[in-house]
Structure formats: structure tokens, C-alpha cells
Amino acid sequence: MDEKKIDEKSEEEAKNSSNFIIDIIDGDLESGKRESIVTRFPPEPNGYLHIGHAKSICLNFGVAKQYGGRCHLRFDDTNPEKEDTEYTNSIQEDVKWLGFDWGDNLYYASDYFEKLYQFAVQMIKEGTAFVCSLSGDEVKKNRGTATGAGVESPYRNRSVEENLELFSKMRNGEFKDGEQMLRAKIDMAHPSVLLRDPVLYRIKHMDHHRKGSEWCIYPMYDFAHGFSDAIEGITHSLCTLEFEAHRPLYNWLLDAIHIEKGPQQIEFARLNLSYTVMSKRKLMQLVDENLVNGWDDPRLPTISGLRRRGYTPESIRDFADRIGVAKRDSMVDIALLEHCIREDLNRWVPRRMGVLNPLKMVVTNYNDSEVEYFDAMNNPEKESDGTRKVPFSKELWIERDDFREVAPRKWRRLAPGKEVRLRSAYYVTLTDIIKDETGEVVEIHCTYDPESKGGWTEDERKVRGTIHWVSVAHAAEVEVRLYEPLFTVENPLNTEEDKDFKEYINPESLSVVQGFVEPLIAEFKPEQRFQFERLGYFVVDKESTPEKIVINRVVSLKERFKPKN
């Protein structure tokens, strides 16, 4: 993060720096424009947060912390049609899980409804707002185009007294939905269509999830957002880039009620992640149409989905830091996100052995009733984590992929007459292959070298490879959910073909297998993470029980793609 100071640098110049937001804030503090820093994270409670929101959370809370300021969590709950307490609860849980604390600074735009209403009354009195009786369709029709001016509403020049009376009746519920609306009086020929007398209030006879039936008129987001920032004393309103076109309206509204030294809106690029969608509306479609298994489906980029998948708060914060803050939208390769979690988990999670595509191995020269316990390292990256005892017996499970009846050249695993090392146990040599009536291999036989106990010989005889294994008699059976990207194309919303984004859903995004694992896995609790040696990183799913162990693959050991960032 670039923290160099800037002197008399304009915002436009600052955009070209590695972190233009920090440069702007530094300039504001140096010039005396600001004495302290107050930011906010203002989600609408109409869905679950995704990793794009995580980037904004990290930025807003991070900036406040860096400058010794504070960051508010504020719910911009101005649309009762789509909002729900379920979402407010999930958002708070997600922000806390990511490692951020708003302290006493939890706010709701709905708590400002009376104050916002009075702001609207003030605008009517000062001639900057009027009640319009056009329908919504008529307003859109008269708005004009990017190259042509709009048409003024025939109700634009109503008297202040008439507007106040109509607005009061709107509040009192004397009109039906859509019969009246409050609009700003700006300029129907303004170059920006957004400033052509935009709607400020609409009628919705619908209970609010916090306010019940107290209100039947609700402020539009653009109206409530800037005023809520001002009420809370926000200094820098950090928004994603799609709000750049709304900034002139944001500033116009603050000026309309004479707010001096109000908040400054600054836009940054939103996060676009490959092989997924980052639109809350489209995520809602996937959930509502049962194309995924709820908001916390591990294939979704929601924070709750990533958490269930096994991602850590540290890895997501690291990812947000690596992608940085830019002024232009770009596509971030999902490989970078996977790299961050892989790097985090490699440092601290315990290693275990598990077999996901099992093939039985019988060690024919091993005593039928004998059981040995071998020491296996818990984490070679942290020797202080010590070792664990792993049971070894005559019958073992190995990965079917570690065996070839006809081995390719340079094959380093099991094949007829070939010797391999069983991790931490013995050297074994394949002697026989057992098949069923269809010709499928159902069992292999090996002999072991008693002199290779612990996986080594005194003469340090070299073998071609090392494989993992699990004792059949001691193994715990598990359901393993293997996840791949949800979509088959990098950007399902921007393809040359005229297709619905849902047509690109990957039919192999989830596969379920039955595997066998070390007995210690049965003691793990939901959200405990570990590495299956040679297979990847895994986490115990929330649905797991002692009777049915369910684990999710977080990420493979190898990079899926080469990270571009």
C-alpha cells in the first residue's frame, strides 16, 4: 500500500497512483480539509454478502484503522420489498467473521426516516423538489436520451403549498402505490440523465422489516445514501465504480440542504472474479431457482459460501490486499484467490492421510492380527506441531490412481514388480492383481520389506515414489464433496454467444465420493481444516455428524491456473 504524501495533487492526478484513495485522504489531512477520518460500509440488506463486498469491507475498515478513525456499519434499508432481518443478521456475522468490529457504530438508514422526510420538506419549501403525478412509465418516457433533452413534468411548477400538502398526504397513506412521487427539480436538459429531475420518494404500502407499517413512503437509495453519510459525519464515502455517475447527484442533494464540509464520494473498481458471477441479483436467481444449495453453497462467491468451503478470514483479507485498489474494472483470476488460501493453510493446518478413490491393498507377508503405530509429522512446515500415531495393518486402502497395471514410462507409483514407499511405514512391492468377473481390478497384493520400517532403510535404498494409505480396519468412512468452478467460462455475463448466464453452469461443479481417512478425522469439528497428503486441503462441513462425516475440498495442492495478479 502506497502511503507517500501528496502536495496539491488533484483527485484526477491521484487516480493514477497505486492507491489513489490513500493519496486523497493524505492530501485532505495535510490541507486541513479533514481533521479525522470516518468511513462506512453501507450494505443493502437484500441478500448475502459476496467477496466483492469483502473487498469493500477490508478497504473501509482498513482505511479507518490506518488513520485512527472509525468505520460505521450502516444498513441502507430503504426498500422494504426486498429486505429482510435474515440478511441483516448474516451481514453482521460475515463482517465479524472477516475480523472487523464496528463497536458502537451500528446504524440503519431506517432510523433516519423522519429526518430524511424533513430534508425533503425543506427542499420543497426551497423550490428544489416537487410532487409529480406522472406514472413511472411516463417519467421514464419523458427522461430523454443521452443525446436529447427530456420533457418537463406538467406538475413541475406546482406551488410550494400544494407540494407540501400532497407530500403530507403521501405520507399519510392517502394515495395508492405509484399515484404520486417526489422528484428533485434540477434540469431536464442536464447532460447526465440521472440529474433530470430524479425521483426522491415513492409510495410503497408495504411493511418495513424494522419499522413495520409506520411508513408508506420510502426514500430512494440516492436520496437516503448521501444524507445518511452526512448525518453520521462520514468524511469519505468509498463506493464502487458504478456509483461514479451518481456522484453529481450525491453532491447536488447535499448542496440542496446546505450541508457544508459534507462527505466526499470516491469510487474504486469493483471486484470481478473469473468463473463466477458477482451480481447479487444473479446470485439470488441461482438460490431461488435451486441451481445451488442456498446462499452458503461452497460454489458461490458469497462470504458464507467461502467460509463453508473452508476459506479463512486471513486468506480473504490477503486476497483483498493483493488485488489492491484501482480505478478501472478488471477481471481477477480465481487462481489468485485459491493461491491465497493455499498459502495460508500450508503454514498451519495439520496433515492427515485420506483415500478418495479407494483400492484395497493386501500386504501378504504381514501378520494377519498385527497392528503397528507409526509416527507421522503433523505439519512439516511447523515441526513444533509434533507427530501423530497412524495405525498400520495387513489390509490398506490406497488411491486407485496410484496403481497402473500397465505403467507408462517414468511411472513412480505402483505397478507389477515395482517398489514404492508407504508414507511413514514400509517399502512394498506389487506382486499380484485381483480382478472381478468383468475384468475390473478390485484388489492388489504386495509384500513389504521389514527392514524399511518407518519408510526408510539403513542403506537408504531409493524407491521411485511415495504414496499415502489408510488401514482398512481403522479407517473412518467419509463423504467428500469435491468442488470445481461454478461456470465453464471465465465471464458468464460477457460472452460472444447470446446465452443466459445460467447456460454456462458447470454440471461437474460438485461431485460426491465416499472415501476412507485416518481415524483422527472423526474427532474433527465443523470448520476444522486439514491437508490430505498429496490430495489437497479440506474442511469438515457444517452438516457433518459423528454418524456421517462430511468434508469439503477447499482447494487442490497444485495451482489450477497460473495467477495473473
VODO-350356 format. One line per 3 residues: their letters; for each residue x, y, z of C-alpha. Coordinates in pm, whole numbers, plus 50000, padded with zeros to 5 digits. Layout:
N
a = X,Y,Z  ...
This chain:
565
mde = 50000,50000,50000  50149,50331,49886  50141,50584,50171
kki = 50351,50863,50018  50230,51215,50078  50090,51433,49803
dek = 50106,51809,49779  49840,51999,49591  49755,51693,49387
see = 49414,51694,49226  49183,51397,49254  49229,51328,48883
eak = 49606,51307,48926  49568,51094,49236  49373,50834,49039
nss = 49694,50728,48868  49875,50636,49190  49894,50283,49330
nfi = 49632,50372,49593  49464,50694,49496  49226,50680,49793
idi = 49512,50693,50043  49667,50979,49849  49340,51176,49856
idg = 49297,51122,50231  49659,51221,50297  49601,51539,50099
dle = 49280,51617,50289  49454,51578,50624  49757,51782,50522
sgk = 49546,52067,50386  49327,52078,50695  49017,51987,50497
res = 48968,51696,50738  49077,51657,51097  48984,51290,51133
ivt = 48866,51006,50914  48525,50837,50930  48427,50574,50673
rfp = 48133,50337,50646  48033,50004,50495  47669,50052,50383
pep = 47515,49727,50255  47154,49695,50149  47004,49403,50346
ngy = 46858,49237,50038  47090,48938,50007  47406,48779,50140
lhi = 47746,48943,50104  47995,48815,49847  48370,48851,49810
gha = 48326,49182,49626  48172,49317,49945  48466,49169,50136
ksi = 48698,49389,49933  48491,49695,50032  48480,49585,50396
cln = 48857,49546,50408  48904,49885,50242  48664,50083,50459
fgv = 48760,49928,50791  49126,49920,50691  49140,50289,50600
akq = 48968,50386,50925  49212,50180,51127  49514,50315,50941
ygg = 49421,50673,51030  49296,50608,51382  48941,50684,51276
rch = 48625,50477,51283  48418,50278,51036  48041,50252,51065
lrf = 47832,49954,50965  47512,50102,50825  47226,49919,50664
ddt = 47078,50121,50379  46737,49964,50434  46513,50185,50221
npe = 46339,49920,50008  46102,49705,50216  46013,49494,49912
ked = 46346,49306,49911  46491,49345,50261  46481,49103,50549
tey = 46617,49058,50901  46782,48735,50782  47011,48944,50565
tns = 47099,49197,50834  47196,48913,51067  47405,48736,50804
iqe = 47584,49059,50710  47683,49131,51069  47807,48775,51110
dvk = 48012,48797,50791  48176,49127,50885  48270,48992,51228
wlg = 48399,48668,51079  48625,48865,50847  48781,49017,51158
fdw = 48629,49365,51175  48445,49538,51459  48221,49841,51427
gdn = 48195,49884,51803  47903,50111,51891  47874,50234,51533
lyy = 47588,50021,51401  47330,50226,51213  47023,50191,50993
asd = 46902,50436,50731  46551,50350,50850  46631,50520,51182
yfe = 46673,50843,50984  46336,50823,50806  46188,51115,50998
kly = 46497,51328,50943  46508,51237,50574  46142,51330,50544
qfa = 46218,51671,50694  46505,51716,50445  46254,51653,50168
vqm = 46013,51907,50318  46297,52159,50332  46370,52102,49963
ike = 46003,52153,49875  45997,52479,50068  46310,52599,49890
gta = 46179,52502,49547  46421,52217,49475  46166,51933,49494
fvc = 45809,51883,49377  45536,51618,49388  45482,51462,49045
sls = 45161,51284,48946  45300,51113,48637  45324,50736,48632
gde = 45659,50566,48649  45639,50474,48281  45564,50835,48188
vkk = 45862,50957,48387  46090,50715,48204  45943,50812,47867
nrg = 45995,51184,47932  46351,51147,48064  46509,51185,47722
tat = 46819,51019,47583  47193,51061,47609  47176,51295,47310
gag = 46834,51451,47359  46686,51653,47646  46392,51529,47849
ves = 46048,51678,47885  45950,51864,48200  45667,51722,48408
pyr = 45341,51920,48379  45340,51918,48762  45688,52067,48794
nrs = 45567,52417,48875  45315,52336,49144  45316,52584,49429
vee = 45510,52515,49744  45184,52493,49938  45034,52236,49701
nle = 45353,52027,49704  45365,52030,50085  45001,51926,50106
lfs = 45045,51643,49854  45364,51522,50017  45190,51515,50356
kmr = 44905,51312,50204  45161,51073,50053  45299,51015,50400
nge = 44953,50968,50548  44871,50693,50303  44607,50881,50106
fkd = 44742,50769,49768  44794,50430,49612  45133,50297,49507
geq = 45258,50487,49203  44995,50763,49214  45242,51027,49332
mlr = 45617,51063,49374  45856,51327,49496  46112,51442,49241
aki = 46409,51677,49256  46383,51991,49045  46717,52005,48867
dma = 46734,52025,48486  46557,51809,48227  46829,51905,47977
hps = 47116,51804,48204  47390,51607,48022  47351,51332,48283
vll = 47018,51154,48258  47046,51079,48631  47007,51451,48709
rdp = 46694,51504,48503  46455,51557,48792  46522,51220,48958
vly = 46267,51051,49185  46342,51104,49556  46045,50935,49727
rik = 45798,50669,49614  45485,50521,49769  45502,50159,49886
hmd = 45219,50030,50104  45439,49760,50246  45565,49684,50595
hhr = 45930,49750,50666  46126,49473,50836  46223,49713,51118
kgs = 45962,49987,51109  45654,49778,51041  45364,49984,50899
ewc = 45496,50316,51032  45580,50439,50682  45421,50401,50340
iyp = 45663,50630,50157  46027,50539,50125  46328,50742,50009
myd = 46519,50630,49702  46869,50498,49760  47040,50805,49607
fah = 46842,51033,49837  46899,50838,50156  47259,50740,50100
gfs = 47428,51079,50090  47214,51226,50365  47282,50923,50588
dai = 47654,50977,50530  47615,51340,50629  47409,51263,50940
egi = 47679,51024,51062  47967,51260,50989  48125,51037,50725
ths = 48430,51205,50573  48500,50974,50280  48221,50775,50117
lct = 48407,50496,49936  48190,50340,49665  48238,50102,49376
lef = 48278,50242,49029  47917,50209,48915  47832,50494,49154
eah = 48064,50737,48975  47780,50857,48754  47571,50915,49069
rpl = 47830,51142,49234  47696,51468,49082  47352,51387,49227
ynw = 47511,51290,49560  47677,51632,49576  47373,51821,49442
lld = 47150,51681,49716  47399,51773,49989  47416,52125,49849
aih = 47034,52141,49829  47005,52131,50207  47318,52342,50258
iek = 47545,52079,50414  47890,52229,50442  48203,52018,50460
gpq = 47997,51711,50380  48123,51366,50288  48335,51318,49978
qie = 48236,51030,49749  48530,50842,49596  48484,50548,49361
far = 48705,50243,49314  48685,49943,49084  48454,49664,49193
lnl = 48584,49310,49210  48512,49083,48914  48621,48724,48973
syt = 48660,48472,48692  48437,48165,48656  48163,48308,48877
vms = 47910,48593,48895  47932,48885,49135  47585,49028,49089
krk = 47366,48996,49396  47060,48977,49172  47204,48688,48973
lmq = 47323,48511,49287  46965,48544,49412  46846,48377,49090
lvd = 47079,48084,49145  46950,48043,49500  46580,48096,49427
enl = 46583,47858,49129  46758,47589,49336  47054,47580,49098
vng = 47275,47586,49408  47214,47470,49762  47143,47801,49935
wdd = 47343,48119,49995  47622,47927,50166  47674,47680,49884
prl = 48056,47640,49868  48047,47701,49492  47920,48057,49540
pti = 48146,48359,49595  47937,48461,49898  48131,48509,50219
sgl = 47919,48241,50386  47985,48009,50091  48359,48069,50105
rrr = 48355,48013,50479  48173,47681,50437  48413,47590,50157
gyt = 48695,47627,50409  48842,47966,50324  48983,48162,50616
pes = 48933,48530,50702  49310,48573,50674  49318,48440,50319
ird = 49035,48669,50208  49198,48974,50366  49525,48877,50197
fad = 49343,48846,49865  49185,49191,49907  49527,49337,49987
rig = 49690,49173,49685  49434,49295,49432  49464,49646,49574
vak = 49254,49949,49491  49218,50052,49129  49009,50296,48929
rds = 48942,50067,48634  48736,49749,48635  48922,49429,48553
mvd = 48879,49053,48584  49073,48886,48866  49166,48523,48805
ial = 49015,48287,49061  49362,48131,49073  49479,48424,49284
leh = 49210,48361,49545  49298,47992,49550  49666,48081,49583
cir = 49592,48292,49891  49403,48016,50076  49659,47754,49972
edl = 49943,47969,50104  49761,48035,50431  49659,47676,50501
nrw = 50000,47535,50409  50155,47719,50702  49940,47586,50982
vpr = 49690,47311,50905  49763,46954,51019  49841,46682,50766
rmg = 49636,46366,50751  49607,46070,50513  49286,46001,50327
vln = 49188,45794,50025  48915,45928,49797  48919,45669,49520
plk = 48992,45355,49722  49157,45036,49607  49231,44763,49861
mvv = 49590,44655,49909  49673,44333,50098  50025,44304,50238
tny = 50052,43928,50204  50361,43872,50420  50234,44084,50709
nds = 50089,43911,51018  49708,43887,50998  49642,44015,51350
eve = 49934,44254,51392  49885,44631,51420  50167,44883,51436
yfd = 50153,45255,51500  50388,45479,51309  50483,45838,51384
amn = 50377,46079,51110  50450,46451,51109  50153,46677,51169
npe = 50298,46959,50961  50644,46965,50801  50614,47346,50787
kes = 50582,47356,51169  50799,47097,51342  50667,47226,51674
dgt = 50331,47063,51587  50494,46727,51654  50375,46390,51530
rkv = 50071,46164,51548  50030,45787,51564  49897,45623,51246
pfs = 49778,45258,51261  49915,45009,51007  49773,44662,50936
kel = 49764,44387,50675  49485,44543,50468  49517,44901,50348
wie = 49329,45145,50131  49533,45326,49866  49436,45562,49586
rdd = 49335,45375,49272  49521,45640,49074  49845,45529,49245
fre = 49827,45195,49061  49871,45100,48696  49853,44750,48560
vap = 50044,44875,48256  50258,45162,48374  50371,45445,48148
rkw = 50736,45532,48121  50879,45707,48430  50583,45586,48640
rrl = 50678,45640,49006  50397,45458,49180  50263,45102,49200
apg = 50287,44867,48905  50370,44494,48870  50711,44429,49023
kev = 50758,44794,49121  50854,44907,49472  50719,45220,49645
rlr = 50732,45371,49990  50419,45381,50204  50434,45715,50382
say = 50600,45675,50728  50557,45292,50715  50732,45042,50485
yvt = 50853,44975,50132  50614,44749,49940  50639,44567,49606
ltd = 50336,44477,49393  50308,44101,49335  49951,44017,49230
iik = 49642,44181,49079  49293,44053,49163  49007,44121,48921
det = 48634,44052,48924  48436,43877,48651  48417,44200,48447
gev = 48792,44241,48447  48794,44535,48690  49078,44541,48940
vei = 48928,44502,49288  49238,44426,49495  49615,44419,49471
hct = 49867,44215,49668  50205,44336,49782  50490,44224,50000
ydp = 50665,44453,50245  51030,44485,50344  51054,44457,50728
esk = 51391,44634,50713  51228,44950,50578  51033,45031,50895
ggw = 50939,45395,50916  50969,45430,50541  51348,45413,50527
ted = 51626,45154,50510  51969,45174,50668  52132,45178,50326
erk = 51885,45450,50224  51776,45247,49926  51595,45470,49685
vrg = 51246,45394,49563  51060,45551,49275  50783,45712,49474
tih = 50588,45760,49797  50213,45704,49832  49964,45756,50113
wvs = 49741,45489,50264  49486,45416,50536  49444,45100,50742
vah = 49118,44929,50645  49049,44811,50999  49090,45158,51148
aae = 48962,45386,50872  48670,45622,50914  48435,45639,50616
vev = 48357,45992,50494  48150,46170,50234  48376,46402,50039
rly = 48239,46690,49832  48471,46798,49553  48410,47142,49407
epl = 48505,47291,49073  48424,47641,48936  48051,47703,48909
ftv = 48076,47815,48545  48257,47675,48244  48361,48014,48103
enp = 48572,48288,48256  48300,48553,48233  47949,48403,48201
lnt = 47800,48754,48177  48011,48865,47882  48028,48604,47610
eed = 48004,48633,47234  47711,48395,47228  47367,48529,47311
kdf = 47301,48298,47605  47160,48327,47954  47442,48314,48208
key = 47284,48006,48367  47350,47806,48049  47720,47814,48140
inp = 47675,47641,48476  47931,47366,48512  47749,47030,48550
esl = 48063,46896,48721  48093,47180,48971  48008,46935,49252
svv = 48091,46567,49275  48049,46349,49581  48269,46049,49661
qgf = 48295,45807,49952  48642,45789,50096  48838,45646,50389
vep = 49050,45853,50625  49265,45828,50933  49056,45765,51246
lia = 49160,46100,51395  48948,46281,51135  48636,46152,51310
efk = 48726,46375,51607  48739,46693,51398  48461,46951,51433
peq = 48290,47163,51164  48520,47428,51015  48834,47238,51120
rfq = 49073,47233,50827  49349,46993,50730  49553,46873,50435
fer = 49509,46527,50290  49862,46448,50183  49901,46466,49806
lgy = 49528,46543,49756  49461,46897,49876  49314,47098,50162
fvv = 48984,47000,50319  48740,47120,50585  48473,46948,50793
dke = 48132,47062,50669  47862,47200,50898  47639,46902,50809
stp = 47893,46658,50946  47790,46439,51241  47962,46155,51428
eki = 47738,45916,51234  47811,46073,50895  48134,46263,50844
vin = 48111,46518,50562  48413,46710,50436  48461,46965,50160
rvv = 48767,47013,49946  48884,47369,49992  49144,47371,49717
slk = 49382,47130,49546  49753,47123,49626  49851,47242,49280
erf = 49766,47573,49118  49459,47536,48895  49578,47818,48672
kpk = 49876,48047,48683  49775,48357,48883  49783,48675,48677
n = 49787,48915,48972
